[in-house]
């Protein structure tokens, strides 16, 4: 087995192990909080893993490919928009955003 294959297998095993560990944590927290707060039934370990998988499908976790694509598309849109502005329009745009959001451009110490 090559070093690369061993590394990939260890990574897969690590992700699977974390999934199993987090499933136990989800089960513990559910059984501790949900019956008391919302009068819901306790769940078993397999149900906790299913709940974890379902939440990953619905909400995603740790970022996603779609989010990265959207951010890149938005950055490209803003770049094109800024390039099409005159210097006066660009400055007015920056001042409006600074008034809404505070300083968003790092000042250089030169």
N, C-alpha and C positions, 0 to 999 in steps of 0.2 A: 504494500500500500504506500502510495506516495505521500509526501508531507502535506501537499495541498488537499488530498482526499481526506487525510486524517483531520486536518484543520476544519474542513467542511463538516465532517461527521461530528466532531466535537461541538461545533456551532449549532448544528441541528439538535443534538442531544441537550445542549444547554438551553435552547429555546423551549424545547419540549419539557424539560425539567422545571423551568420557570413557570410555564403554563400550569403544570401540576401543582406547584407550590402556591401560586396565586389563586388557583381553584380552591385550595384548602383555606386560604385567608378569606376568600369571598364567602365560603360556607360558614366559617366561624363568625364573621361580621354579620351576615344575614341572620343567622340563628340567634345572635346576641341582640340585634337591634330591631329587626322587622316584626317579630311576633309581639314584642312589647310596645312598639310605637304604632303599628298599623294593624295589629291583630291578624297577621299573616302566618301561614303555617311554616314550620321548620323545613329546611331542604337537606337532601343528602349530598354526598360528594359529587356524584355524577350530575345531579341537577345544578350544582354550583359551577361545574365545568361547562355545562350547556349554557348557563346564564352568562358566564364569562365570554364564551364564544359568540353568543347572540349580541352582547353589548359591543364586542369588537366589530361585528358585521354592521350594526346600526351606527355606532359612533366613531369607530376607528380609534386607534390609540397610537401614540408615538409618531404621529405624522403619517402622511399618505402620499402616494404618487400624484393623486388628483390635486392635493393642496399645493404641492411643489409646482405643478404645471400652472395652476391658477395664479400663484404668486409671480411666476416668470412672465405670464401673459400680462398681468397687471403692471409689472415693472416696465415691460416693453411699451405698453400703452402710454404710461406716464412719460417715458423717455421721448416718444414721438411727439406727445403733446407739448412737452417743455421745449423741444427743439423747434417747434413751429411757432412759438411765441417770440415776440420782440423782447429785447432786454427790459423794457419798462413793464410789459405784461408779466414777465418772469418775476421781477422784483415785487410787483403788486401781489402775485400769487403766493410768493414766499411770505410776505407780510401778513396776508390773510390767514395762512396756515399757522404762522407763528402766534397770531392773536388767538386762534382756536386751540392750538395744541402745545404752545410753548416752543422753545427753541428746538429745531429738529435738524439743524446742520451744525456739525462740529466746527468750532472756531480753531483756527491754526495759530500756534504761537510762533510766528516768524517775524 
